[in-house]
Amino acid sequence: MGYNIHITRQEEWYDEVPELCITIEEWVNYVANDPDMRLDNHAFVKTTSGEDFGVISEGLSVWTKYSRNGIDGGYAWFSYEAGNIDVKNPDDEILGKMYEIAVILGARLVGDEGEEYHWDSRAGHVVSH
């Protein structure tokens, strides 16, 4: 399982109000214009047991400048899901990139349980409230 943080414009991240959705076209355009992102539409990895696992999903992108890319099989995958951009179990570095994207898309960061994430200038990173 895991815990997702969502880049969303919705009142609740799981809502699907059409005029508040981040469209796939907006997301693909954002990725195309961010030199640190790459649109893959798929991800293939080896599990800890050595088996191959893959996902094909329109809008699936990777943040290429993530400092831990490839370490222990980890990558910063950004998934387009139902009008939101989701990342599973993001660390502080990924949360910073998510915050940057949210600002550009006129959205906010919300966790699975509804908590909001904001930039804390005193802490120098994104925190939940």
C-alpha positions as protocol buffer text, in pm:
chain_id: "A"
residue {
  index: 1
  type: MET
  ca { x: 0 y: 0 z: 0 }
}
residue {
  index: 2
  type: GLY
  ca { x: 124 y: 352 z: 57 }
}
residue {
  index: 3
  type: TYR
  ca { x: 17 y: 705 z: 129 }
}
residue {
  index: 4
  type: ASN
  ca { x: -59 y: 945 z: -154 }
}
residue {
  index: 5
  type: ILE
  ca { x: -22 y: 1320 z: -166 }
}
residue {
  index: 6
  type: HIS
  ca { x: -238 y: 1482 z: -433 }
}
residue {
  index: 7
  type: ILE
  ca { x: -191 y: 1797 z: -639 }
}
residue {
  index: 8
  type: THR
  ca { x: -554 y: 1902 z: -668 }
}
residue {
  index: 9
  type: ARG
  ca { x: -793 y: 2189 z: -726 }
}
residue {
  index: 10
  type: GLN
  ca { x: -1088 y: 1997 z: -580 }
}
residue {
  index: 11
  type: GLU
  ca { x: -1253 y: 2079 z: -246 }
}
residue {
  index: 12
  type: GLU
  ca { x: -1175 y: 1719 z: -140 }
}
residue {
  index: 13
  type: TRP
  ca { x: -903 y: 1545 z: -343 }
}
residue {
  index: 14
  type: TYR
  ca { x: -1141 y: 1260 z: -435 }
}
residue {
  index: 15
  type: ASP
  ca { x: -1409 y: 1491 z: -579 }
}
residue {
  index: 16
  type: GLU
  ca { x: -1438 y: 1504 z: -955 }
}
residue {
  index: 17
  type: VAL
  ca { x: -1594 y: 1843 z: -1029 }
}
residue {
  index: 18
  type: PRO
  ca { x: -1513 y: 1875 z: -1401 }
}
residue {
  index: 19
  type: GLU
  ca { x: -1429 y: 2247 z: -1400 }
}
residue {
  index: 20
  type: LEU
  ca { x: -1183 y: 2194 z: -1111 }
}
residue {
  index: 21
  type: CYS
  ca { x: -1000 y: 1896 z: -1262 }
}
residue {
  index: 22
  type: ILE
  ca { x: -644 y: 1928 z: -1383 }
}
residue {
  index: 23
  type: THR
  ca { x: -689 y: 1803 z: -1738 }
}
residue {
  index: 24
  type: ILE
  ca { x: -457 y: 1550 z: -1895 }
}
residue {
  index: 25
  type: GLU
  ca { x: -377 y: 1816 z: -2157 }
}
residue {
  index: 26
  type: GLU
  ca { x: -271 y: 2062 z: -1884 }
}
residue {
  index: 27
  type: TRP
  ca { x: -53 y: 1798 z: -1720 }
}
residue {
  index: 28
  type: VAL
  ca { x: 113 y: 1685 z: -2044 }
}
residue {
  index: 29
  type: ASN
  ca { x: 175 y: 2051 z: -2135 }
}
residue {
  index: 30
  type: TYR
  ca { x: 326 y: 2118 z: -1794 }
}
residue {
  index: 31
  type: VAL
  ca { x: 560 y: 1817 z: -1822 }
}
residue {
  index: 32
  type: ALA
  ca { x: 660 y: 1914 z: -2177 }
}
residue {
  index: 33
  type: ASN
  ca { x: 762 y: 2259 z: -2055 }
}
residue {
  index: 34
  type: ASP
  ca { x: 949 y: 2152 z: -1741 }
}
residue {
  index: 35
  type: PRO
  ca { x: 1300 y: 2039 z: -1839 }
}
residue {
  index: 36
  type: ASP
  ca { x: 1324 y: 1840 z: -1515 }
}
residue {
  index: 37
  type: MET
  ca { x: 1020 y: 1622 z: -1592 }
}
residue {
  index: 38
  type: ARG
  ca { x: 979 y: 1338 z: -1842 }
}
residue {
  index: 39
  type: LEU
  ca { x: 651 y: 1194 z: -1969 }
}
residue {
  index: 40
  type: ASP
  ca { x: 683 y: 814 z: -1984 }
}
residue {
  index: 41
  type: ASN
  ca { x: 321 y: 689 z: -1968 }
}
residue {
  index: 42
  type: HIS
  ca { x: 465 y: 367 z: -1818 }
}
residue {
  index: 43
  type: ALA
  ca { x: 692 y: 239 z: -1543 }
}
residue {
  index: 44
  type: PHE
  ca { x: 868 y: -96 z: -1522 }
}
residue {
  index: 45
  type: VAL
  ca { x: 1068 y: -207 z: -1220 }
}
residue {
  index: 46
  type: LYS
  ca { x: 1201 y: -522 z: -1053 }
}
residue {
  index: 47
  type: THR
  ca { x: 1041 y: -611 z: -721 }
}
residue {
  index: 48
  type: THR
  ca { x: 1254 y: -701 z: -418 }
}
residue {
  index: 49
  type: SER
  ca { x: 1190 y: -1067 z: -509 }
}
residue {
  index: 50
  type: GLY
  ca { x: 1335 y: -1007 z: -856 }
}
residue {
  index: 51
  type: GLU
  ca { x: 1007 y: -1018 z: -1048 }
}
residue {
  index: 52
  type: ASP
  ca { x: 922 y: -762 z: -1316 }
}
residue {
  index: 53
  type: PHE
  ca { x: 633 y: -527 z: -1241 }
}
residue {
  index: 54
  type: GLY
  ca { x: 491 y: -270 z: -1480 }
}
residue {
  index: 55
  type: VAL
  ca { x: 226 y: -2 z: -1503 }
}
residue {
  index: 56
  type: ILE
  ca { x: 97 y: 170 z: -1815 }
}
residue {
  index: 57
  type: SER
  ca { x: -90 y: 491 z: -1736 }
}
residue {
  index: 58
  type: GLU
  ca { x: -148 y: 803 z: -1945 }
}
residue {
  index: 59
  type: GLY
  ca { x: 31 y: 1099 z: -1791 }
}
residue {
  index: 60
  type: LEU
  ca { x: 272 y: 894 z: -1578 }
}
residue {
  index: 61
  type: SER
  ca { x: 583 y: 1109 z: -1549 }
}
residue {
  index: 62
  type: VAL
  ca { x: 915 y: 1104 z: -1368 }
}
residue {
  index: 63
  type: TRP
  ca { x: 1102 y: 1392 z: -1207 }
}
residue {
  index: 64
  type: THR
  ca { x: 1447 y: 1345 z: -1358 }
}
residue {
  index: 65
  type: LYS
  ca { x: 1634 y: 1574 z: -1115 }
}
residue {
  index: 66
  type: TYR
  ca { x: 1529 y: 1379 z: -802 }
}
residue {
  index: 67
  type: SER
  ca { x: 1850 y: 1311 z: -609 }
}
residue {
  index: 68
  type: ARG
  ca { x: 1753 y: 949 z: -530 }
}
residue {
  index: 69
  type: ASN
  ca { x: 1659 y: 839 z: -884 }
}
residue {
  index: 70
  type: GLY
  ca { x: 1768 y: 481 z: -932 }
}
residue {
  index: 71
  type: ILE
  ca { x: 1881 y: 433 z: -572 }
}
residue {
  index: 72
  type: ASP
  ca { x: 1725 y: 114 z: -433 }
}
residue {
  index: 73
  type: GLY
  ca { x: 1493 y: 114 z: -737 }
}
residue {
  index: 74
  type: GLY
  ca { x: 1338 y: 446 z: -636 }
}
residue {
  index: 75
  type: TYR
  ca { x: 1215 y: 713 z: -872 }
}
residue {
  index: 76
  type: ALA
  ca { x: 994 y: 1018 z: -828 }
}
residue {
  index: 77
  type: TRP
  ca { x: 687 y: 906 z: -1024 }
}
residue {
  index: 78
  type: PHE
  ca { x: 402 y: 1154 z: -1075 }
}
residue {
  index: 79
  type: SER
  ca { x: 77 y: 986 z: -1172 }
}
residue {
  index: 80
  type: TYR
  ca { x: -222 y: 1150 z: -1340 }
}
residue {
  index: 81
  type: GLU
  ca { x: -539 y: 1018 z: -1173 }
}
residue {
  index: 82
  type: ALA
  ca { x: -896 y: 1150 z: -1211 }
}
residue {
  index: 83
  type: GLY
  ca { x: -801 y: 1517 z: -1248 }
}
residue {
  index: 84
  type: ASN
  ca { x: -524 y: 1512 z: -987 }
}
residue {
  index: 85
  type: ILE
  ca { x: -151 y: 1448 z: -988 }
}
residue {
  index: 86
  type: ASP
  ca { x: -54 y: 1189 z: -725 }
}
residue {
  index: 87
  type: VAL
  ca { x: 273 y: 1077 z: -572 }
}
residue {
  index: 88
  type: LYS
  ca { x: 296 y: 778 z: -340 }
}
residue {
  index: 89
  type: ASN
  ca { x: 501 y: 821 z: -21 }
}
residue {
  index: 90
  type: PRO
  ca { x: 685 y: 1141 z: -124 }
}
residue {
  index: 91
  type: ASP
  ca { x: 982 y: 1253 z: 84 }
}
residue {
  index: 92
  type: ASP
  ca { x: 1059 y: 1620 z: 161 }
}
residue {
  index: 93
  type: GLU
  ca { x: 1249 y: 1668 z: -165 }
}
residue {
  index: 94
  type: ILE
  ca { x: 957 y: 1537 z: -374 }
}
residue {
  index: 95
  type: LEU
  ca { x: 708 y: 1740 z: -168 }
}
residue {
  index: 96
  type: GLY
  ca { x: 906 y: 2051 z: -263 }
}
residue {
  index: 97
  type: LYS
  ca { x: 873 y: 1969 z: -633 }
}
residue {
  index: 98
  type: MET
  ca { x: 504 y: 1890 z: -585 }
}
residue {
  index: 99
  type: TYR
  ca { x: 453 y: 2229 z: -419 }
}
residue {
  index: 100
  type: GLU
  ca { x: 627 y: 2404 z: -710 }
}
residue {
  index: 101
  type: ILE
  ca { x: 398 y: 2222 z: -957 }
}
residue {
  index: 102
  type: ALA
  ca { x: 86 y: 2295 z: -751 }
}
residue {
  index: 103
  type: VAL
  ca { x: 160 y: 2668 z: -752 }
}
residue {
  index: 104
  type: ILE
  ca { x: 206 y: 2669 z: -1130 }
}
residue {
  index: 105
  type: LEU
  ca { x: -118 y: 2472 z: -1185 }
}
residue {
  index: 106
  type: GLY
  ca { x: -319 y: 2685 z: -941 }
}
residue {
  index: 107
  type: ALA
  ca { x: -369 y: 2385 z: -715 }
}
residue {
  index: 108
  type: ARG
  ca { x: -279 y: 2271 z: -363 }
}
residue {
  index: 109
  type: LEU
  ca { x: -127 y: 1966 z: -192 }
}
residue {
  index: 110
  type: VAL
  ca { x: -361 y: 1738 z: 2 }
}
residue {
  index: 111
  type: GLY
  ca { x: -292 y: 1403 z: 171 }
}
residue {
  index: 112
  type: ASP
  ca { x: -515 y: 1095 z: 161 }
}
residue {
  index: 113
  type: GLU
  ca { x: -666 y: 1194 z: 497 }
}
residue {
  index: 114
  type: GLY
  ca { x: -743 y: 1551 z: 387 }
}
residue {
  index: 115
  type: GLU
  ca { x: -450 y: 1730 z: 550 }
}
residue {
  index: 116
  type: GLU
  ca { x: -309 y: 2021 z: 351 }
}
residue {
  index: 117
  type: TYR
  ca { x: 59 y: 2082 z: 286 }
}
residue {
  index: 118
  type: HIS
  ca { x: 212 y: 2431 z: 267 }
}
residue {
  index: 119
  type: TRP
  ca { x: 557 y: 2582 z: 227 }
}
residue {
  index: 120
  type: ASP
  ca { x: 703 y: 2676 z: 565 }
}
residue {
  index: 121
  type: SER
  ca { x: 970 y: 2938 z: 506 }
}
residue {
  index: 122
  type: ARG
  ca { x: 1109 y: 2897 z: 861 }
}
residue {
  index: 123
  type: ALA
  ca { x: 1153 y: 2521 z: 817 }
}
residue {
  index: 124
  type: GLY
  ca { x: 1264 y: 2559 z: 452 }
}
residue {
  index: 125
  type: HIS
  ca { x: 1038 y: 2280 z: 329 }
}
residue {
  index: 126
  type: VAL
  ca { x: 677 y: 2171 z: 286 }
}
residue {
  index: 127
  type: VAL
  ca { x: 486 y: 2080 z: 603 }
}
residue {
  index: 128
  type: SER
  ca { x: 133 y: 1955 z: 671 }
}
residue {
  index: 129
  type: HIS
  ca { x: -127 y: 2149 z: 868 }
}
